[in-house]
Amino acid sequence: MEALSSIIKEKVWDPYMGLEEKAEILRSKMKVLISRGKDVMSEAKDAEQHSSKKRKTEVDNWQSNVQTLENKFKCFDQEVEQSSKFSRIGLSNRANKIHKEVEDLLDQGKFSEGILLNINEEKVQPLVTTNLKGKVFEQSLKEVIEYSLSEVSKIGIWGMGGVGKTTLAKHIYNYLLKESRFSGHVYWVTVSQDLSITKMQRNIAKTFGLDLSSEDDEEKMAAQLFESLKRIESFVLILDDVWTHFDVTKVGIPLEIGGGKMIITSRSSQVCDRIGCQKKVKVATLLMTESWELFVETLGHSGDLPMEIEEIAKRMTKKCDGLPLGLITMAASMRGVNDIFEWRDAFEEFTESCMQMENMNNEVFSVLRFSYNRLREPRLQKCFLYCCLYPEDFQIERDELIHRFIVEGLLVRRNNRRAEFDQGHAVLNKLERACLLESVSNYGGERTCVRMHDLVRQMALRIARDEFKWMVKPGAQLREIPEEQEWSEDLDKVSLMENDIKEISQPLSNVCPRLTTFSLRGNRSLSQVVDPFLVQMPGLRVLDLSYTAIQQLPSSVTNLASLSALLLRCCTELRFLPPLDKLKNLTELDLYFTNIKEVPQGLASLVNLRCLDMRTEEKPFNKPVVDILARLSNLQFLSIHFAIRAEDLQGMRKLEVFHGVFVDVCSFNGFVKHRQSCRRPSFFEIALEPKQSSSLGFNFIRYDNKVILKDLVLTGDNVEMLCYDKIEEERDVTLLPLDTQELVIDHCDILTLGNSLLDAIPSLIQSKDLRAIHIIRCRGLEFLMRLSCCSSMGERMMGDHELTLRLSCLDEFSGLVKLELGEALPAVGTFPHLCKLQVFSCNKMKKLIPRWLLQYLLNLTEIIVDGCAEMEEIITEDEEEQAKQCASSASSSSPFPSNESRSIKDNEVVLPKLQSVQLNCLPKLKSIYKGRMTCGSIQRITVLSCWKLKRLPFTLPLLNGQPSAPPALQEISMDHEAAWQALEWDHPEYKSVLHPFFKPRW
């Protein structure tokens, strides 16, 4: 009886009577936790602003958990206040659980290893450059490197324009990047002609992660920069294209302390002297034999040139005077020319261009002018000249530039937008092949941008100003618009982009009747344009106010009858547009990311619109759009954030690209069915989200066709891929396009028996075009799939393309595949295209990949696991016995792999295509794999804040009987040297072989 009384007291009476006391203690604890959260974030933010460090990922994960728990506590607190006698015991038990979570977070919030990382933790990429030519060039490279590794702190590289100073500096940058004494602390900043100390300070700070954007005081910026660089024991700062001298101390570069070094490139020896360079290296021109070798190599002619052509080619080479830029550009313009008459004509034309440019004080200008003339097509020449409207050394995105070509009417009009973009890419490729534009690639190797060499741009500026009457002053640090006398009547285009103009408060006295393009893009402080200002530009066709702080568009815009493009992208302060109904010629209206709350008045009258972008991350527009969009039948590109009906799109027979939100299944399905029948639009980004909580613009990976499912309940029979056979109208299902490439499932509830993704959306197996799946904060999801799902789905699942799978913040997720006894293992090759597996903040997950599953993942190239609090093993053998039982009950078509399998042997796994393993903030991780891993393609291994991990399981190939590094290995990154020294190795030589690839983050 006493035992029963004790149980009742413990389980019933104490919880019932002690609820208020527990709640009060909990309130006190939550205050402590919330205060700690504020302190941590304040400390992190302050450090990020004033040092070269950034917060660890685990800090953001911890803060997210604190906020989640705070919300949970608020709900609990409300329930306590409204509790009945029947709910008190349950609430008391919940209080115990919340109390434990608070204690755990307070303990984690101590961050005994610190909350910050050096910003240099990211892999620094080498610069793309061309091969060096000439013995003099090689000697210059050797000299600069020797000086860099000596006690010299300031080095100047100088020489005439086009001689190859920047190319030499890029080779030096790439060499020093590998030099262990600098530990990757090599920074590149392009200075350019319009020197500004504050601009230089911000650009230098940006290279190593120091944010000075909110600071305007030059001295304060210098102090912050000085302190941040001083913390780095050894660094190299390369300043390219310096035109005038500056005081190193005033900028904030600490060269007198520690091992800091600065290398500058300049056209002037005097600039190097005045800056205080202790050593100078002149980049000389090429010898004639070297020039001829470079010319022939660039020309790309197979075999020997005919004698007469060779004679002319050598005369051209001689006129280039040993300048690499001139030689490359000249030879590129003659590629594919095999006729002697054309060569003779070209030489005469070259001679004339030399006379045209004789007063520009540089032989290379005549070569560049000749190359420009050789473009022949006026459209191609205009497209080339258009690039000089951007600031010097500006990296111009290819897609943006092509869009401008279209807006300006520089391309031949095509029937569809894709064809026009194809034409634009062809134009840029021709300009690159002519060496008049330089290609810029991203880290993935994609050609995303172009830029102009500064000498090429100077030549283009002269032509644009003298022959086409353009006013070009981008990035010139203007605080006001140019003087009245510069606004001549014959102006055609004006570019004042990327300046610091704050307002235009006075109208022009001169009328500019021929002005067609006016750009103030990137004047981020510009808040006002006085109304009469635009009245003096009656023929304006393109008005670009993008990336400004303008709050209200001048009403005089409505009188610009010729206006074809109104570009207001990212004008985040813009709240008002005047009526647009008079702008009958408008074809492009860009309101992306503005603060406009209403559909613009007169939008329905813009029947010639081809492109309309009204996306925003704010709440949708206040009033619904009814029958407005249906009138815009010429639209080719439509991107909107407000809810839309499928019938609004059915009259848009030219629509190629659509981004939009549907709030009900009926409208969503209507769009999918309409697209299935008419094959338009070709590309889409669509969301079904009843709460309309602004998920458009969320870019996981950029693919053409994207579907977002948000705030839905997925039950397993309510989402299907649209097949060609008819779907019964009365069935309440969501139809997904068969050509969906990216699927985002966000904040959905999974209510299925198996609690797996394929139970929730079984029709995913029909999507053969799928490239990426991102699942975020979905409740009820425990597995990606169950074994019974796999074995009944044929040989292949989830598409025929390389697939990226990202799992984020799934609190109940346990594993990729749920084994079920009695179910056969699927055939090998079931998941042949899963290439990238990324797992973030899945805090219930303890084991990532069971060993038996690896036979299906032979194409895996990347594994990322980040912020998973319970993760203990990456590859585990825990399910081996169960898997063997499943295999024994399977047919012969799906055997459990034998010891001879290429992917799994005794105590060894082989992942032949794995290139990258990134493990971050895994406090309980003890093992990547207890056996050995053979990964012949491995490039990068990153292990950060995984304090219990003491072993890397990777085997090394043998070379002449000795262990050697994997051929593709680039980097092994860990927190610090102590973490590396603490590692245990399977072979006594492994540590010494791999140490050259080790890079500490601290």
Secondary structure, DSSP 8 states (H G I E B T S, - for coil): -HHHHHHHIIIIIHHHHTHHHHHHHHHHHHHHHHHHHHHHHHHHHHHHHHSSEEE-HHHHHHHHHHHHHHHHHHHHHHHHHT--TTTHHHHHHHHHHHHHHHHHHHHHTT-TT-SEEEGGGS-----------SHHHHHHHHHHHHHHTSS--EEEEE--TTSSHHHHHHHHHHHHHT-GGGTT-EEEEEEESS--HHHHHHHHHHHTT---TT---HHHHHHHHHHHHHHSSEEEEEEEEE-S---HHHHT---SSTEEEEEEEES-HHHHHHHT-SEEEE-----HHHHHHHHHHHHT-SS---HHHHHHHHHHHHHTTT-HHHHHHHHHHTTT---HHHHHHHHHHHHHHHHHTGGGS-HHHHHHHHHHHTT--HHHHHHHHHGGGS-TT--EEHHHHHHHHHHHT-S---SSHHHHHHHHHHHHHHHHHTTSSEEEE-TTS-EEEEE--HHHHHHHHHHHHHHH-EEE-TTS--SS---GGGS-TT--EEE--SS---EE-S--SS--TT--EEE-TT-TT--EE-GGGGGG-TT--EEE-TTS---B--GGGGG-TT--EEE-TT-TT--B----TT-TT--EEE-TT----S--TTGGG-TT--EEEE--SS---SS---SSGGG-TT-SEEEEEEE--HHHHTT-TT--EEEEEESSHHHHHHHHHHHHHH---SEEEEEE-TT----TT--SS--SEEEEEES-EE-SSSEEE--SS---TTS--EEE-TT--EEEEES-EE-SSS-BHHHH-GGGGG-TT--EEEEES-BT--EEEEHHHHHTS-S--S-SS-EEEEEES-TT--EEEE--TT-----TTSSTTEEEEEEES-TT--EEEEGGGGGG-TT--EEEEES-TT--EEEE-TTHHHHHHHHHTS-TTS----TT-SSEETTEEE-TT--EEEEES-TT--BS-SSEEE-TT--EEEEES-TT--B--B---EETTEE---TT--EEEES-HHHHHT-B-SSTTHHHHHGGGEEE--
